[in-house]
Amino acid sequence: MVEKADILDEQAISRAITRIAHEIIERNKGIDECILVGIKTRGAFIAKRLAEKIEKIEGRPIMEGELDITLYRDDLSVKTKNQEPLVQQVDIKHSILDKKVILVDDVLYTGRTVRAAMDAVMDLGRPSQIQLAVLIDRGHRELPIRADFVGKNIPTSSDERIVVQMIESDQVDRVAIHE
């Protein structure tokens, strides 16, 4: 795949995360009973940044956690030498019972990752509500899922790929379209 266009740079990503943080606070009338849950890997990085912004705005921390949805994928692929699925740690230290769980991911595409994340959340307990925050919504949904908070809508063709790079794993913050 070849890079077609640069979509977001470091400043644009930071602005989008700041805007999403304000929208989360406004929609939920504060952060009481809210838990940010980042979908590993880049969704977890975005959730951590959202939590930092929200704490600066509200003056107190929001509950947060991370979720690995590997075993919940309907298109599970084997990732280890012994033909077992690769399972990462789930790190949610708070009860989600009757809480507003805000799932955070980097790109919303078909909706299958979000469906898997909702299944994983429901296995942990019954939240009062599940919301979705994404940095990029590229369309092409296969399931009736939509984001409540979107950093940027980027219409794409099904032949294109959105590549999100985060400083925590890629040493740079940027979003690009590849074809």
The 8 nearest C-alpha neighbors of each residue, nearest first, counted from 0:
[[1, 178, 177, 2, 160, 159, 3, 176],
 [0, 2, 177, 178, 3, 176, 4, 159],
 [1, 3, 177, 4, 176, 178, 0, 175],
 [2, 4, 177, 176, 1, 178, 5, 175],
 [5, 3, 176, 175, 2, 6, 177, 174],
 [4, 6, 175, 7, 174, 176, 3, 8],
 [5, 7, 175, 174, 4, 8, 176, 173],
 [8, 6, 174, 11, 173, 12, 5, 9],
 [7, 9, 173, 11, 10, 12, 172, 174],
 [8, 10, 172, 12, 11, 173, 13, 7],
 [11, 9, 13, 12, 8, 14, 7, 15],
 [10, 12, 14, 8, 7, 13, 9, 15],
 [13, 11, 15, 9, 10, 14, 7, 8],
 [12, 14, 10, 16, 11, 15, 17, 9],
 [15, 13, 17, 11, 12, 16, 10, 18],
 [14, 16, 150, 12, 18, 17, 13, 11],
 [15, 17, 19, 13, 18, 14, 20, 49],
 [16, 18, 14, 20, 15, 19, 13, 52],
 [19, 17, 15, 21, 20, 16, 14, 22],
 [18, 20, 22, 16, 21, 17, 148, 23],
 [21, 19, 17, 23, 18, 22, 53, 49],
 [20, 22, 18, 24, 19, 23, 25, 17],
 [23, 21, 19, 25, 24, 20, 26, 18],
 [24, 22, 20, 26, 21, 25, 27, 19],
 [25, 23, 29, 21, 27, 22, 26, 28],
 [24, 26, 22, 28, 23, 27, 21, 29],
 [27, 25, 23, 28, 24, 22, 29, 21],
 [26, 28, 24, 29, 25, 23, 30, 33],
 [29, 27, 25, 26, 24, 30, 31, 23],
 [30, 28, 24, 27, 31, 25, 57, 26],
 [29, 31, 33, 24, 32, 61, 27, 28],
 [32, 30, 33, 29, 61, 27, 28, 98],
 [31, 33, 98, 99, 30, 34, 97, 62],
 [34, 32, 99, 30, 31, 98, 100, 62],
 [33, 35, 62, 100, 63, 101, 99, 36],
 [36, 34, 63, 101, 100, 102, 64, 62],
 [37, 35, 64, 102, 65, 63, 101, 103],
 [43, 36, 38, 103, 65, 42, 46, 102],
 [37, 39, 42, 66, 43, 104, 103, 65],
 [40, 38, 43, 67, 42, 41, 66, 37],
 [39, 41, 43, 42, 38, 44, 37, 67],
 [42, 40, 44, 43, 39, 105, 45, 104],
 [104, 41, 43, 38, 37, 105, 45, 103],
 [37, 42, 44, 46, 39, 41, 38, 45],
 [43, 45, 41, 47, 42, 46, 48, 40],
 [44, 46, 42, 48, 47, 43, 49, 41],
 [47, 45, 49, 43, 37, 48, 44, 103],
 [46, 48, 50, 44, 45, 49, 43, 51],
 [49, 47, 51, 45, 50, 46, 52, 44],
 [50, 48, 46, 52, 51, 47, 20, 53],
 [49, 51, 47, 53, 48, 52, 54, 46],
 [50, 52, 48, 54, 49, 53, 55, 47],
 [53, 51, 49, 55, 54, 50, 56, 48],
 [54, 52, 56, 50, 55, 51, 20, 57],
 [53, 55, 60, 59, 58, 51, 57, 56],
 [56, 54, 52, 58, 53, 57, 51, 59],
 [55, 57, 53, 54, 58, 52, 21, 59],
 [58, 56, 54, 59, 55, 53, 60, 29],
 [59, 57, 54, 55, 56, 60, 53, 61],
 [58, 60, 54, 57, 61, 55, 53, 56],
 [61, 59, 54, 62, 50, 58, 53, 57],
 [60, 62, 50, 30, 63, 34, 54, 59],
 [63, 61, 34, 35, 60, 33, 64, 93],
 [64, 62, 35, 34, 36, 61, 91, 65],
 [63, 65, 91, 36, 90, 35, 37, 92],
 [66, 64, 37, 90, 36, 43, 89, 38],
 [65, 67, 89, 38, 39, 37, 68, 90],
 [66, 68, 39, 89, 69, 87, 38, 88],
 [69, 67, 71, 116, 70, 115, 66, 72],
 [68, 70, 71, 72, 67, 86, 75, 85],
 [71, 69, 68, 72, 75, 86, 84, 67],
 [72, 70, 115, 68, 69, 73, 119, 118],
 [73, 71, 75, 74, 115, 69, 70, 68],
 [72, 74, 75, 71, 111, 115, 70, 112],
 [73, 75, 72, 76, 111, 71, 69, 70],
 [76, 74, 72, 73, 77, 69, 70, 84],
 [75, 77, 78, 74, 84, 72, 69, 85],
 [78, 76, 84, 82, 83, 79, 75, 85],
 [77, 79, 84, 85, 76, 83, 82, 80],
 [80, 78, 82, 81, 83, 77, 85, 84],
 [79, 81, 82, 78, 83, 77, 84, 85],
 [80, 82, 79, 83, 78, 77, 84, 85],
 [83, 81, 79, 80, 77, 84, 78, 85],
 [84, 82, 81, 79, 77, 85, 78, 80],
 [85, 83, 77, 78, 86, 79, 82, 76],
 [84, 86, 78, 79, 83, 87, 69, 77],
 [87, 85, 84, 69, 88, 70, 67, 68],
 [86, 88, 67, 85, 89, 69, 66, 39],
 [87, 89, 90, 67, 86, 66, 65, 39],
 [90, 88, 66, 67, 65, 91, 87, 64],
 [89, 91, 65, 64, 88, 92, 66, 67],
 [92, 90, 64, 93, 65, 89, 63, 66],
 [91, 93, 90, 64, 94, 63, 62, 95],
 [94, 92, 91, 95, 62, 63, 64, 34],
 [93, 95, 96, 92, 124, 91, 98, 123],
 [94, 96, 98, 126, 124, 97, 93, 125],
 [95, 97, 126, 125, 124, 98, 94, 127],
 [96, 98, 127, 126, 95, 125, 99, 128],
 [99, 97, 126, 32, 95, 127, 96, 33],
 [98, 100, 33, 128, 127, 129, 32, 126],
 [101, 99, 129, 34, 33, 98, 35, 130],
 [100, 102, 130, 35, 131, 129, 36, 34],
 [103, 101, 131, 36, 37, 130, 132, 35],
 [102, 104, 37, 132, 42, 133, 46, 36],
 [42, 105, 103, 133, 38, 106, 37, 132],
 [104, 106, 134, 42, 133, 41, 135, 107],
 [107, 105, 135, 136, 104, 133, 134, 108],
 [106, 108, 136, 137, 135, 110, 133, 109],
 [107, 109, 138, 110, 137, 139, 140, 106],
 [110, 108, 140, 141, 111, 139, 142, 107],
 [111, 109, 113, 142, 112, 108, 140, 144],
 [110, 112, 114, 113, 109, 115, 142, 72],
 [113, 111, 115, 114, 110, 116, 72, 68],
 [112, 114, 116, 110, 115, 111, 117, 144],
 [115, 113, 111, 117, 116, 112, 110, 118],
 [114, 116, 71, 118, 112, 113, 117, 72],
 [117, 115, 113, 119, 118, 114, 68, 120],
 [116, 118, 120, 114, 119, 115, 113, 121],
 [119, 117, 115, 121, 116, 120, 114, 122],
 [118, 120, 116, 122, 117, 121, 115, 68],
 [121, 119, 117, 123, 122, 118, 116, 124],
 [120, 122, 124, 118, 123, 119, 125, 117],
 [121, 123, 119, 120, 124, 118, 125, 117],
 [124, 122, 120, 121, 119, 95, 125, 94],
 [125, 123, 121, 96, 122, 95, 126, 120],
 [124, 126, 96, 121, 97, 127, 95, 123],
 [125, 127, 97, 96, 98, 128, 95, 99],
 [126, 128, 97, 98, 99, 125, 96, 129],
 [129, 127, 99, 126, 100, 130, 98, 97],
 [128, 130, 100, 101, 99, 126, 131, 102],
 [131, 129, 101, 102, 147, 100, 128, 132],
 [130, 132, 102, 146, 147, 101, 103, 148],
 [131, 133, 148, 103, 146, 149, 147, 102],
 [134, 132, 104, 149, 105, 135, 103, 106],
 [133, 135, 150, 105, 149, 106, 151, 104],
 [136, 134, 106, 151, 133, 150, 152, 105],
 [137, 135, 152, 107, 106, 138, 153, 151],
 [136, 138, 153, 154, 108, 155, 152, 135],
 [137, 139, 108, 140, 136, 154, 155, 107],
 [140, 138, 109, 108, 141, 137, 157, 155],
 [141, 139, 109, 142, 138, 110, 108, 143],
 [140, 142, 109, 110, 139, 143, 111, 108],
 [141, 143, 140, 110, 144, 109, 111, 114],
 [144, 142, 145, 141, 140, 110, 109, 114],
 [145, 143, 142, 110, 146, 140, 113, 114],
 [146, 144, 147, 143, 131, 110, 107, 140],
 [145, 147, 131, 148, 132, 149, 133, 144],
 [146, 148, 131, 132, 130, 145, 149, 133],
 [149, 147, 132, 146, 19, 133, 131, 150],
 [150, 148, 133, 151, 134, 132, 146, 135],
 [149, 151, 134, 15, 135, 133, 19, 16],
 [152, 150, 135, 149, 153, 134, 136, 15],
 [153, 151, 136, 135, 137, 154, 149, 150],
 [152, 154, 137, 136, 155, 151, 135, 138],
 [155, 153, 137, 138, 152, 156, 136, 139],
 [156, 154, 137, 153, 159, 157, 138, 160],
 [155, 157, 158, 159, 154, 139, 160, 137],
 [156, 158, 159, 155, 139, 160, 138, 178],
 [159, 157, 156, 178, 160, 155, 177, 0],
 [160, 158, 178, 156, 157, 177, 155, 176],
 [159, 161, 177, 176, 178, 162, 158, 157],
 [160, 162, 176, 175, 177, 163, 159, 174],
 [163, 161, 175, 174, 176, 160, 164, 177],
 [164, 162, 174, 173, 161, 165, 175, 105],
 [163, 165, 173, 172, 169, 171, 174, 162],
 [166, 164, 172, 169, 167, 171, 168, 170],
 [165, 167, 170, 171, 169, 172, 168, 164],
 [168, 166, 165, 169, 170, 44, 171, 41],
 [169, 167, 166, 165, 170, 164, 171, 41],
 [168, 170, 166, 165, 171, 164, 167, 172],
 [171, 169, 166, 168, 167, 165, 172, 164],
 [170, 172, 166, 169, 165, 164, 173, 9],
 [173, 171, 165, 9, 166, 164, 8, 170],
 [174, 172, 8, 164, 7, 9, 163, 171],
 [173, 175, 163, 7, 6, 162, 164, 5],
 [176, 174, 5, 6, 162, 4, 161, 177],
 [175, 177, 161, 4, 3, 160, 2, 162],
 [176, 178, 2, 3, 160, 1, 159, 0],
 [177, 159, 0, 1, 160, 3, 158, 2]]
